[in-house]
Every structure is written in C-alpha cells, then in structure tokens.
Amino acid sequence: MNEIVTPLQKPIFKTISAIVDRLGVEAYVVGGYVRDYYLHRPSTDIDVVVVGSGIEVAEALGREVRGKVSVFKTFGTAMVRAGGQEVEFVGARKESYSHDSRKPQVEPGTLEDDQRRRDFTINAMAWCLNGDRYGELVDPFDGMYDLDDCIIRTPCDPDITFSDDPLRMMRAIRFATQLGFDIDEETFEAIERNKERIKIVSKERIVTELNKIVLSPVPSIGFDLLHMTGLLELIFPEMERLCGVDRVGNHAHKDNFRHTLKVLDNVARKSDDLWLRWAAVLHDIAKPLTKAYDRKVGWTFHQHEVVGSKMVRDIFRRLKLPMNEHMKFVQKMVYLHLRPIILSEDMVTDSAVRRLLFEAGDDVESLMTLCEADITSGIDAKVKRFLANFELVRRKMKDLEERDRVRNFQPPITGDIIMQCYDLRPCAAIGEIKEVIKNAILDGEIHNDFAEAYALMERLAEERGLKKVCDVAEPQPVEPQPDEVATEE
C-alpha cells in the first residue's frame, strides 16, 4: 500500500478516485500541484489527467459534489468548482506542432505521452488516484531527482521542446528565478539555439512570464538569464542596451544593466508592488540615449529621467503592459527618481521638499523606496551618508505635510474665482496668476491659505491692469451626503 501524501487525504480526491474506478479509467493528479507539495509551496491549481475522457469524469464529479462544471470541448478540458476548490480535467494526450505555430495538433495518448509533452521534469510528476495504486508517484523522467538537485530540465530533447512551444524558454527562466534553481546545461544551450523562435509567441504570453520574473524574490536572476540566453535582446531591447561599459582613457561609467538589477533586487526586498518593481527596471532606461562624455566632468546622462519617463509609454504599449494608471505611476517614478537623491546631496530646503510632496503626491513613499534602492555604491560610507540624508528628507516631509498640507494640494485660488472677480473669459493671464500663487505656496512665501492666496491674486491682477468687478468668498467644503437606503419592492 502506498503512503498517502497529505493533499490526497482531501475528500475531493477520494471522490474522484471512486468515480474513475467506477468508470474503469485511470486518473492522475499531475503538474504544479504535485511539484509544489514537495517544494513546500502553497498551490491551489489542481490538474487531473484522465486516460480516457476528462470531460466525462468532470461531469460525474460535478453531479456528485453539486459543483459548477465548465466544459471546453474544443480543448477537451473541463473545470469543476466546488467547496472553494477548482479542479481541471483533461484527457491524456500527445501533441505535434507545425513550425510556424505553438498551437499543437492533439490526439489521445497514454499517461507517459502526456507527461512527455510537459515542459519540465519537475512539472511531469503525477500521483495515481486509482484503487490500490492510490497515491503512487509516477515519475518516468526523474523529476524528483531534479527537485532534489534544484535543476530545470526538459523531459525530452530540449530543442524539440522549445521549438514546439517557444514560450517554454521563458517558463524555464521564470521557474529558475522563482525557485532559485539552475537550468540544466543542455536545456540552457537549447534556449540559446532556439531563441529566435520566441518571435512566434504573443506579447501577452511573454509579458505574463516577464511579470512573474519581476515579482520573484530575486528578479535579477531572471534578467541575467534572459541576457545570457539572448532572449532579452529580442523581447526587451531597451534593457539589453543598458549592458556594457564605455571608456574614454581612464574614465569609465558603471554598467547600467548591473546597476539596474541591483536596484530591482533592493526594491524587491522592500516591496511586492509589481509597478514599483517595473519603475526600478525602467528608472535608468534612457541612459544609453543620453550618454555623453565631457572632459571636465566625465560621463553624463543629462535629462535621462525626462527622456526615460517619455519612453515608458512606448515600452508599455509594445510589451502589452496596461496603458492605465499603472503606466502613469511608472512614468511618474521614472521622472522623479532623481529628485530625492539631489535633495539628499544638498541642503534640504523647505521649498524643495514642498515641491517633491506636491509632485509625488500619494506616491511619495514609493518614490522614497525606489530612491533608497538606487543607492548602490560600493563605498559603505557614501551609502550611509545618503541614507542618513534621506532620513532627514523624510522628517522634513512629515513636518511640512503636517504644517502646510501640500501633498496633492490644489491652490486655493481657482481659474473660476479669477474669472468671476475680474469678469474674464479664459485667457493666459488666468494661468499666469494661478502659477504664481502655486509657486508662492510651494516656496513658502505665503501659506496654503485662501486669504493669503486671495490677497496675492489681487496684487497680481492689479499689476496686469485687471479691474475687479466683485469679491468671491472662500468655497465651503461640500458635506458628504448619507447614502440612500435601498428598499425592496
């Protein structure tokens, strides 16, 4: 009798076992659920392969547990949802591919056929759900050995595996990054040989894997592997261009690719925010475009934060990342990432901190996390000095925010107020007056106060020869109204 692993003691598996024995077919839990049990990782995706009709078993299970069954006849799969669990069923199959597509031609097969078609040995292990074999590990490609040795390896010829479905090259690197595994030498070399095949994979599938790499505990592992295999140049050429060091005489700049990976890993230690991590990936993305050598000051990258923030939109669009508030957040982080560093190098003035609070708004803590991660000098004293100065910047921000309320503030004098007071149509003078008032508040010349801002508006209007026709009172905040109570008819 096999020792029953803990997950298979769940009632759902016992029920499936009874069904497949009654139907006279073989069934196996396969793939990530098995792998993650041995890795002591949580897993909720349960895949069951049936040597026969997976849909028939799924429908029988749905009736037995009164669960919802979703059938996908085109793919020969079915999903059962019951008791907060999802189980996907598929018939055992073997696959063949045409050269210009990663969509396989499918036909029924044996369990070993099904295991052989899987991407890696650690994902090809299965637990039997039948009778006396219940709980038996079926591992024809030595996935357990590869788990013990922390190796990513394909079940069959890796050139065939990656040529058939090139996305598996990204998955190999993603699993190596997530798990901290090494890629088997033969498998690694096959990725190098087949890298051009990645061009037939959709951007959406590629970026899904790329996001999982970015969210890994040490994401630099994945980008290093993408670079070494040649995939990075094909899927993300802007980042590949960060690689390398240029020299003029004895003057060399740091390798911006290595620096970016250090910043990314630093952010990863502090935050699980995918978009802040993307900001780390892209914070210096424009350095290759802005790189110049000056005999007096050495290598410069003037305005790389401005150019980089403009590049974010095109990179997001091409990679099929979301063109929404996440993209705007990354743009803002790239644009502002030098600001706290400049503050930490100079005397920290109230005016500069107010402007930082105003421009960063609610994202100021994310910005500070990125900027602290950007301190990657090998000189410990320099790092300590910068971080100590960052603490001073943080204290200044806290004090000024409590006193002046400038985070996300809107100047007290609006364009409507100016137009009413001076009977104006929209014109340049209105924008000029608003800008002067905003800058006066940020520079500490007046408080963030309606009366002081109104008095400054009057002086500025008088200088411009504008005649007041009426006074306008300070707008009162609108009291929130209680929600209406819905009544049942």
C-alpha positions as CSV (number, residue, x, y, z in Angstrom):
1,M,0.0,0.0,0.0
2,N,1.3,3.5,-0.9
3,E,1.9,6.1,1.7
4,I,-0.8,8.7,1.0
5,V,0.6,12.2,0.8
6,T,-1.2,14.8,2.8
7,P,-3.0,16.6,-0.1
8,L,-4.6,13.3,-1.3
9,Q,-6.4,12.9,2.0
10,K,-8.8,15.7,0.9
11,P,-12.3,14.4,0.3
12,I,-12.3,15.8,-3.3
13,F,-9.6,13.3,-4.3
14,K,-11.3,10.4,-2.6
15,T,-14.4,11.2,-4.6
16,I,-12.6,11.4,-7.9
17,S,-10.9,8.1,-7.1
18,A,-14.3,6.4,-6.6
19,I,-15.6,7.9,-9.8
20,V,-12.7,6.8,-12.0
21,D,-12.7,3.3,-10.5
22,R,-16.4,3.0,-11.2
23,L,-15.9,4.3,-14.8
24,G,-12.9,2.0,-15.4
25,V,-10.4,4.7,-16.3
26,E,-7.1,5.8,-14.9
27,A,-6.7,9.3,-13.4
28,Y,-3.7,11.2,-12.0
29,V,-3.0,14.5,-10.3
30,V,-0.3,16.0,-12.3
31,G,2.0,19.1,-12.7
32,G,2.3,22.1,-10.4
33,Y,0.2,20.7,-7.6
34,V,2.5,17.7,-7.2
35,R,5.7,19.8,-7.6
36,D,4.6,22.4,-5.1
37,Y,3.8,19.8,-2.4
38,Y,7.4,18.6,-2.5
39,L,8.7,22.1,-2.5
40,H,6.5,23.0,0.5
41,R,4.9,25.8,-1.5
42,P,1.1,26.6,-1.4
43,S,-0.8,25.6,-4.5
44,T,-4.4,25.9,-5.4
45,D,-4.3,24.8,-9.1
46,I,-5.3,21.1,-9.3
47,D,-4.9,19.4,-12.6
48,V,-6.1,15.9,-13.2
49,V,-5.2,13.9,-16.3
50,V,-7.5,11.1,-17.3
51,V,-6.5,8.2,-19.6
52,G,-9.9,8.5,-21.3
53,S,-12.4,11.3,-21.3
54,G,-11.6,14.0,-18.8
55,I,-14.9,15.7,-19.5
56,E,-16.9,12.6,-18.6
57,V,-15.1,12.4,-15.2
58,A,-15.6,16.1,-14.6
59,E,-19.3,15.9,-15.3
60,A,-19.6,12.9,-13.0
61,L,-17.8,14.8,-10.2
62,G,-20.0,17.9,-10.7
63,R,-23.1,15.8,-10.2
64,E,-21.6,14.1,-7.1
65,V,-20.5,17.2,-5.3
66,R,-23.1,19.5,-6.8
67,G,-20.4,21.7,-8.2
68,K,-20.4,24.0,-11.2
69,V,-18.9,22.3,-14.3
70,S,-17.4,24.4,-17.2
71,V,-16.7,22.3,-20.4
72,F,-14.3,23.4,-23.1
73,K,-14.9,20.8,-25.8
74,T,-12.5,22.5,-28.3
75,F,-9.7,21.8,-25.9
76,G,-11.0,18.6,-24.4
77,T,-10.9,20.0,-20.9
78,A,-13.4,20.7,-18.1
79,M,-13.3,22.7,-14.9
80,V,-15.2,21.7,-11.7
81,R,-15.7,24.3,-9.0
82,A,-16.9,23.1,-5.6
83,G,-16.3,23.9,-2.0
84,G,-13.9,26.8,-2.8
85,Q,-11.8,24.5,-5.0
86,E,-11.2,24.3,-8.7
87,V,-10.1,21.0,-10.4
88,E,-9.3,21.0,-14.1
89,F,-9.7,17.7,-16.0
90,V,-8.1,16.8,-19.3
91,G,-7.7,13.6,-21.3
92,A,-4.2,12.2,-21.6
93,R,-2.8,13.3,-25.0
94,K,0.2,13.6,-27.2
95,E,0.9,16.6,-29.3
96,S,2.6,17.6,-32.5
97,Y,3.4,21.1,-33.8
98,S,3.8,22.9,-37.1
99,H,6.9,25.2,-37.4
100,D,5.0,28.5,-37.5
101,S,2.7,27.9,-34.6
102,R,2.8,27.0,-30.9
103,K,-0.8,25.6,-31.2
104,P,-0.4,21.8,-31.2
105,Q,-2.2,19.1,-33.1
106,V,-3.7,16.9,-30.3
107,E,-4.6,13.2,-30.3
108,P,-5.4,10.8,-27.4
109,G,-2.4,9.2,-25.7
110,T,-1.1,7.3,-22.7
111,L,-0.1,8.8,-19.4
112,E,3.6,8.8,-20.4
113,D,2.7,10.6,-23.7
114,D,1.0,13.3,-21.6
115,Q,4.0,13.5,-19.2
116,R,6.4,13.7,-22.1
117,R,4.6,16.7,-23.6
118,R,5.0,18.7,-20.5
119,D,7.6,21.5,-20.2
120,F,9.9,20.3,-17.4
121,T,10.6,17.1,-15.5
122,I,9.5,18.8,-12.2
123,N,6.1,19.5,-13.8
124,A,5.7,16.0,-15.2
125,M,5.3,14.1,-11.9
126,A,1.9,12.5,-11.2
127,W,0.0,10.9,-8.3
128,C,-2.3,8.0,-9.2
129,L,-5.9,8.2,-8.0
130,N,-6.9,4.6,-8.7
131,G,-7.7,1.8,-6.2
132,D,-4.7,0.1,-4.7
133,R,-2.3,2.5,-6.6
134,Y,-3.9,5.5,-4.9
135,G,-1.1,8.0,-4.0
136,E,1.6,6.2,-6.1
137,L,4.1,8.7,-7.6
138,V,4.6,8.2,-11.3
139,D,7.9,9.9,-12.3
140,P,9.3,8.5,-15.6
141,F,11.6,11.5,-16.2
142,D,13.2,11.7,-12.7
143,G,11.5,14.9,-11.7
144,M,12.2,14.1,-8.0
145,Y,15.9,13.9,-8.7
146,D,15.8,17.3,-10.4
147,L,13.8,18.7,-7.5
148,D,16.5,17.5,-5.1
149,D,19.2,18.9,-7.3
150,C,17.4,22.1,-7.9
151,I,17.5,21.7,-11.7
152,I,15.2,22.8,-14.5
153,R,15.3,20.2,-17.3
154,T,13.0,19.1,-20.1
155,P,11.6,15.6,-20.2
156,C,12.7,15.0,-23.8
157,D,15.0,16.7,-26.3
158,P,15.1,20.3,-25.3
159,D,15.5,21.5,-28.9
160,I,12.1,19.8,-29.7
161,T,10.5,21.1,-26.5
162,F,11.5,24.7,-27.2
163,S,11.0,24.7,-30.9
164,D,7.5,23.2,-30.5
165,D,6.4,25.8,-27.9
166,P,9.0,28.6,-27.6
167,L,7.1,30.1,-24.6
168,R,8.7,27.3,-22.6
169,M,12.0,29.1,-22.8
170,M,10.5,32.0,-20.9
171,R,9.0,29.5,-18.4
172,A,12.3,27.8,-17.8
173,I,13.8,31.1,-16.9
174,R,10.8,32.1,-14.8
175,F,10.9,28.8,-12.8
176,A,14.6,29.1,-12.3
177,T,14.0,32.7,-10.9
178,Q,11.0,31.9,-8.7
179,L,12.5,28.7,-7.3
180,G,16.2,29.7,-7.2
181,F,17.0,26.6,-9.4
182,D,19.7,26.2,-12.1
183,I,18.9,25.4,-15.7
184,D,20.4,22.2,-16.9
185,E,23.3,22.8,-19.2
186,E,21.8,21.0,-22.2
187,T,18.5,22.8,-21.6
188,F,20.2,26.2,-21.3
189,E,22.1,25.7,-24.6
190,A,18.9,24.7,-26.3
191,I,17.4,28.0,-25.3
192,E,20.3,29.8,-26.8
193,R,19.9,27.9,-30.1
194,N,16.2,28.4,-30.3
195,K,15.9,31.9,-29.0
196,E,14.6,33.3,-32.4
197,R,11.6,31.1,-32.1
198,I,10.3,33.4,-29.4
199,K,9.1,35.7,-32.2
200,I,6.1,33.5,-32.8
201,V,4.8,33.9,-29.2
202,S,2.3,36.6,-28.5
203,K,3.4,39.7,-26.5
204,E,0.7,39.0,-24.0
205,R,2.1,35.5,-23.1
206,I,5.6,36.8,-22.9
207,V,4.8,39.7,-20.6
208,T,2.8,37.3,-18.3
209,E,6.1,35.4,-17.8
210,L,8.1,38.6,-17.5
211,N,5.8,39.9,-14.8
212,K,6.3,36.7,-12.8
213,I,10.0,37.2,-13.1
214,V,9.7,40.8,-11.9
215,L,7.7,39.6,-8.9
216,S,10.2,36.8,-8.0
217,P,12.1,37.0,-4.7
218,V,15.4,37.9,-6.6
219,P,14.2,39.1,-10.0
220,S,17.8,39.9,-11.2
221,I,18.3,36.1,-11.7
222,G,15.7,36.1,-14.4
223,F,17.0,39.1,-16.2
224,D,20.6,37.8,-16.1
225,L,19.4,34.5,-17.7
226,L,17.4,36.4,-20.3
227,H,20.5,38.3,-21.1
228,M,22.8,35.3,-21.2
229,T,20.5,33.3,-23.4
230,G,20.0,36.2,-25.9
231,L,16.2,36.4,-25.2
232,L,16.4,39.8,-23.6
233,E,17.6,41.5,-26.8
234,L,14.6,40.0,-28.7
235,I,11.9,40.8,-26.2
236,F,13.1,43.9,-24.4
237,P,15.9,45.5,-26.4
238,E,15.9,48.8,-24.4
239,M,17.0,46.9,-21.3
240,E,19.7,45.0,-23.3
241,R,21.2,48.3,-24.4
242,L,21.9,49.1,-20.7
243,C,24.6,46.4,-20.8
244,G,28.3,47.2,-21.0
245,V,30.8,49.9,-20.0
246,D,32.2,52.6,-22.3
247,R,35.7,54.0,-21.7
248,V,37.4,57.2,-22.7
249,G,41.0,57.0,-21.5
250,N,40.9,56.1,-17.8
251,H,37.2,57.2,-17.5
252,A,34.5,54.5,-17.5
253,H,30.9,54.7,-16.4
254,K,29.3,51.9,-14.4
255,D,27.4,49.1,-16.2
256,N,23.9,50.4,-16.1
257,F,22.4,46.9,-16.6
258,R,24.2,45.6,-13.4
259,H,23.1,48.7,-11.6
260,T,19.5,48.3,-12.6
261,L,19.4,44.7,-11.4
262,K,20.8,45.8,-8.0
263,V,18.2,48.5,-7.7
264,L,15.4,46.0,-8.7
265,D,16.6,43.5,-6.1
266,N,16.8,46.2,-3.5
267,V,13.2,47.2,-4.2
268,A,12.1,43.6,-4.2
269,R,13.4,43.3,-0.6
270,K,11.1,46.1,0.4
271,S,8.0,45.9,-1.8
272,D,5.8,43.3,-3.6
273,D,4.3,46.1,-5.7
274,L,4.7,44.9,-9.4
275,W,4.6,48.5,-10.7
276,L,7.2,49.9,-8.3
277,R,9.4,47.0,-9.4
278,W,8.8,48.0,-13.0
279,A,9.8,51.5,-12.1
280,A,13.1,50.1,-10.8
281,V,13.5,48.2,-14.1
282,L,12.9,51.4,-16.1
283,H,14.4,54.1,-13.9
284,D,17.6,54.4,-16.0
285,I,16.3,53.1,-19.3
286,A,17.2,56.3,-21.1
287,K,20.8,56.4,-20.1
288,P,22.1,54.8,-23.4
289,L,20.3,57.6,-25.3
290,T,21.5,60.4,-23.1
291,K,25.1,59.2,-22.6
292,A,27.8,61.8,-23.3
293,Y,31.4,62.4,-22.3
294,D,32.6,65.7,-21.0
295,R,36.4,66.2,-20.4
296,K,35.7,68.3,-17.4
297,V,33.1,66.2,-15.6
298,G,33.4,62.8,-17.2
299,W,30.4,60.7,-18.3
300,T,27.0,62.4,-18.1
301,F,23.4,61.3,-18.6
302,H,21.6,64.7,-18.7
303,Q,17.8,64.6,-18.6
304,H,17.7,60.8,-18.6
305,E,14.8,60.9,-16.2
306,V,12.8,63.1,-18.6
307,V,13.6,61.0,-21.7
308,G,13.0,57.8,-19.7
309,S,9.6,58.9,-18.5
310,K,8.6,59.5,-22.1
311,M,9.9,56.1,-23.1
312,V,7.7,54.3,-20.6
313,R,4.5,54.7,-22.7
314,D,6.0,53.1,-25.8
315,I,7.6,50.3,-23.8
316,F,4.3,49.5,-22.1
317,R,2.4,49.6,-25.3
318,R,4.9,47.3,-27.1
319,L,5.1,44.8,-24.3
320,K,1.3,44.8,-23.9
321,L,1.5,46.1,-20.3
322,P,-1.6,48.1,-19.2
323,M,-1.9,51.6,-20.6
324,N,-3.7,52.9,-17.5
325,E,-2.9,54.3,-14.0
326,H,-0.1,51.7,-13.6
327,M,1.7,53.1,-16.6
328,K,1.3,56.6,-15.3
329,F,2.6,55.6,-11.9
330,V,5.8,54.1,-13.5
331,Q,6.2,57.3,-15.6
332,K,6.0,59.4,-12.5
333,M,8.5,57.3,-10.6
334,V,11.0,57.4,-13.5
335,Y,10.5,61.2,-13.9
336,L,11.0,61.9,-10.2
337,H,13.6,59.3,-9.2
338,L,16.5,61.7,-9.1
339,R,14.7,64.4,-7.0
340,P,15.1,62.9,-3.5
341,I,18.7,62.0,-4.4
342,I,19.5,65.6,-5.3
343,L,17.9,66.7,-2.1
344,S,20.0,64.3,-0.1
345,E,23.2,65.6,-1.6
346,D,22.3,69.3,-1.0
347,M,21.0,71.3,1.9
348,V,17.4,70.2,2.3
349,T,15.3,73.3,1.8
350,D,11.6,73.6,2.7
351,S,10.8,74.8,-0.8
352,A,12.4,71.7,-2.5
353,V,10.6,69.3,-0.1
354,R,7.3,71.0,-0.7
355,R,7.7,70.6,-4.4
356,L,8.6,67.0,-4.0
357,L,5.5,66.4,-1.9
358,F,3.3,68.3,-4.4
359,E,4.6,66.4,-7.5
360,A,4.8,62.9,-5.9
361,G,1.5,63.2,-4.0
362,D,0.3,59.9,-2.5
363,D,3.2,58.1,-4.3
364,V,5.9,59.8,-2.3
365,E,6.6,56.7,-0.1
366,S,7.0,54.6,-3.2
367,L,9.4,57.2,-4.6
368,M,11.5,57.2,-1.5
369,T,11.7,53.4,-1.6
370,L,12.9,53.5,-5.2
371,C,15.4,56.2,-4.4
372,E,16.9,54.4,-1.4
373,A,17.2,51.3,-3.5
374,D,19.0,53.4,-6.1
375,I,22.0,53.9,-3.7
376,T,24.2,51.1,-4.9
377,S,27.7,52.4,-4.3
378,G,30.4,50.0,-3.1
379,I,31.6,52.7,-0.7
380,D,29.9,52.0,2.6
381,A,30.5,55.5,4.0
382,K,28.8,57.0,0.9
383,V,25.8,54.8,1.2
384,K,25.4,55.5,4.9
385,R,25.7,59.3,4.3
386,F,23.0,59.2,1.6
387,L,20.7,57.1,3.7
388,A,21.1,59.4,6.7
389,N,20.3,62.3,4.5
390,F,17.2,60.5,3.2
391,E,16.0,60.2,6.8
392,L,16.4,64.0,7.1
393,V,14.3,64.4,3.9
394,R,11.7,62.1,5.3
395,R,11.5,64.1,8.6
396,K,11.2,67.3,6.6
397,M,8.4,65.9,4.5
398,K,6.5,64.8,7.6
399,D,6.9,68.2,9.3
400,L,5.9,70.2,6.2
401,E,3.0,67.9,5.4
402,E,1.5,68.3,8.8
403,R,2.0,72.1,8.7
404,D,1.4,73.1,5.1
405,R,-0.8,70.3,3.7
406,V,0.9,70.4,0.3
407,R,0.6,66.7,-0.7
408,N,-1.9,66.6,-3.6
409,F,-3.0,70.1,-2.8
410,Q,-4.9,72.3,-5.2
411,P,-4.1,76.1,-5.0
412,P,-6.9,77.9,-3.1
413,I,-7.5,80.3,-6.0
414,T,-9.1,78.6,-9.0
415,G,-9.5,79.8,-12.5
416,D,-13.2,80.2,-11.9
417,I,-12.6,82.6,-8.9
418,I,-10.3,84.8,-11.0
419,M,-12.8,84.9,-13.9
420,Q,-15.6,85.9,-11.6
421,C,-13.6,88.5,-9.7
422,Y,-12.4,90.2,-12.9
423,D,-15.2,89.2,-15.4
424,L,-12.7,87.4,-17.6
425,R,-13.0,84.8,-20.3
426,P,-10.4,82.1,-20.4
427,C,-7.0,83.7,-21.2
428,A,-3.3,83.4,-20.5
429,A,-3.4,85.9,-17.5
430,I,-5.5,83.4,-15.5
431,G,-3.0,80.6,-15.9
432,E,-0.1,83.0,-15.1
433,I,-1.8,84.2,-11.8
434,K,-2.6,80.6,-10.8
435,E,1.0,79.5,-11.4
436,V,2.5,82.4,-9.4
437,I,0.2,81.6,-6.5
438,K,1.1,77.9,-6.6
439,N,4.8,78.6,-6.7
440,A,4.5,81.2,-3.8
441,I,2.9,78.4,-1.7
442,L,5.5,75.8,-2.6
443,D,8.3,78.3,-2.0
444,G,6.9,79.2,1.4
445,E,6.3,82.9,0.5
446,I,2.6,82.5,1.6
447,H,0.8,79.8,3.5
448,N,-1.6,77.3,1.8
449,D,-4.4,79.6,2.9
450,F,-7.3,81.2,1.0
451,A,-7.0,84.7,2.4
452,E,-3.2,84.9,1.7
453,A,-3.7,83.5,-1.8
454,Y,-6.6,85.9,-2.5
455,A,-4.5,88.9,-1.4
456,L,-1.7,87.8,-3.8
457,M,-4.2,87.3,-6.6
458,E,-5.4,90.9,-6.1
459,R,-1.8,92.3,-6.3
460,L,-1.0,90.2,-9.4
461,A,-4.3,91.3,-11.1
462,E,-3.6,95.0,-10.3
463,E,-0.1,94.6,-11.8
464,R,-1.7,93.4,-15.0
465,G,-4.2,96.2,-15.1
466,L,-7.2,94.0,-14.4
467,K,-10.3,95.7,-12.7
468,K,-12.2,93.8,-10.1
469,V,-16.0,93.6,-10.6
470,C,-16.9,91.6,-7.4
471,D,-15.5,89.7,-4.5
472,V,-15.7,85.9,-4.1
473,A,-16.0,84.2,-0.8
474,E,-13.9,81.1,0.1
475,P,-15.7,78.0,-1.3
476,Q,-17.0,75.8,1.6
477,P,-16.3,72.1,1.5
478,V,-19.3,70.0,0.5
479,E,-20.6,67.9,3.3
480,P,-20.9,64.2,2.2
481,Q,-24.5,63.1,1.9
482,P,-25.6,59.8,3.6
483,D,-26.1,57.0,1.1
484,E,-29.7,56.5,0.2
485,V,-31.2,53.3,1.7
486,A,-32.4,50.9,-1.0
487,T,-35.8,49.5,-0.4
488,E,-37.0,46.2,-1.6
489,E,-40.2,46.2,-3.7
